[in-house]
Amino acid sequence: MNRRYFLSMVGAVAAFAAVSKFTGLAGALLPSDNHAATGAALAANAMERGGAVANGNLNDRTTKAKGIKKVIKTDAEWKQILTPEQYSVAREKGTERAFSSPLNDIHDEGIFECVACELPVFSSKAKFDSGTGWPSFYEPIAKESVQEVVDKSLWETRTEVLCARCDSHLGHVFDDGPRPTGLRYCMNGVALKFVKS
């Protein structure tokens, strides 16, 4: 690649980023760190699902999904609300030990809420026994209740499931579930709270 071509490409990207500043695309094109890249990915995902981007900035992690207002707290505030195990899973993307959640054995009618912000995310009507040791559902209570983002943290690419209101890590979704969706939302029980009907 010759120097003139390289410099013209750098100039074009910089100009586009500057012009795009008002639409929030600069953060998506030139993320300064992983946090910004994750925010851009979440915003793009929310926009695909019909949401909006607050203040036109993809990096501020305040995306909205069809009327769901974001809950944003500092790490210190989350640590006051959540137990250490809940914090590890919901805020640090940990995974609870298989077969350790009492939610595996719940067969009553009710709603499973995000443990951090109490947003209803799954219904007991969509719960099934996957045999994996984690509470599993074939669909969320509403598409807008969760956000799905690409997760490349392990040796394989997976789809991470986040609470749409507070961005808490709930688990992952796989395409080996039952009918009617064929999906398996494999959730950490510690990231959920069951409210009986």
Secondary structure by P-SEA (a helix, b strand, c coil): ccaaaaaaaaaaaaaaaaaacccccccccccccaaaaaaaaaaaaaaaaccccccccccccccccccbbbbbbcaaaaaaaccaaaaaccccccccccccccccccccbbbbcccccccccccccccccccccccccccccccccbbbbbbccccbbbbbbccccccccccccccccccccccccccccccbbbbcc
